[in-house]
C-alpha cells in the first residue's frame, strides 16, 4: 500500500481517503464560531477508510466526536480526543421505485445545496426544508424538520459505519426509529457514523402550505399556483427575515425544541395564557411554542456579554463576536430555568452541548 502511515509526532498526515491534523482549531467547524481545539481532526473522504482508521488506538479507544458542519453543536471546551468529519461528496440518481426516484447522497454534501439540486432536477418534497444549515449526513440524526415537513418522510435508507460490527451497514427507514428531532443515530450516537443517505423523491406531490406565513408569503410574491420551487422561495424569504444568517452572526438555528405536554397541562396553560399558541398532535398530546415561552419570559433580544438571544427570533441564541461556548451555555441554562419556573415546562436543547 502507498499511503503514509500516521505518526504521533506528525502535524499533518495523509491516508487513502482521509487526512489527519494535530491540535486542530474547530472555530471554523462550528456555526456558533466559538473557539475550541481537537487533539486530532480527521477528514474522511471515503467511507471505506473508516475500517483502517478504527484500527488506530486513538480512534478506536479514545473519545470520539463526529462533526459535520457543526450547525447543531455547542462546544464549551477543547475536545481531548479525535474529531471525525465525513467530507465525502456526491449525488447519484439510482433508479425509479413506485413512481419515486432513489437518490444517494454522500454525507459531506451541504444540506441546502442538495435541496437546491432537487429543485433544479424537478423533484418535490424537500422544498420546505430549504436554508437549513448542516450536512446531509446530519439530517437523519436530528430528523430535521421545518414548516410542517420532516426529512424522515423521504428517507429510504441510511448507510452508516457500525462501530460495534466494524462494517458499513444499511438501515431502512423503520430501523432508523425516527421521532420528533430524534432518531436511532441520536439515541445511540456512539455506535453509528452516517456515511450516506438514500432518498426517495417524487416529481410531484401535494405541497405543504398550511404552516403559518407560507400562503401569505406566496400571495405577496404574486404566486397563485405554487410549485416546489416557489414554495422554497417563499420559505427562504420567511427564514431570512426570521433567523439570523450563521455566516454573519454565529448561531445554530433553533436552540430549543418545541416542548410537548399532555392535553390537560396544555389546557391549564392556555387558560392562564390565552395568547399562547398550541398544536394538537395525533396522539392527543399538545406541542407548545418554545419561542413564545422564551419571549414571554423576557429573553428576546437580551444581551449578556457577547452572547445574546436574537432580536429576530427568540429561539435563536447568537454569538455577537468573541463569545465562548460556556457563555452561551450559561445563557441557555438561565432561559431553561426561567421558563420552567414560570410555566412549569421543561425546554430541551436541540444542539448537542459538548
Secondary structure, DSSP 8 states (H G I E B T S, - for coil): -------TT-SEEEETTEEEEEEEE-GGGSTT----EEEEEEEES-GGGHHHHTTSHHHHTS-EEE-SSSTTEE--S-EEEEEEEE----EEEEEEETTEEEEEEETTSBHHHHHHHHHHTT-BS-GGGTT--SBHHHHHHHT-EETTEEGGGGEEEEEEEETTTTEEEEEETGGG--BTTB-HHHHTTTTEEEEEEEEEEES-------STTHHHHHHHTT-SS--HHHHHHHHHHHHHHHS--TTTSEEEEE-B---EE-HHHHHHHHHH-TT--EEE-TTS-EEE-HHHHHHHTT-TT-EETTEEE-SS-TTEEEE-SS--HHHHHHHHHHHHHHHHHHH-----BSSEE-
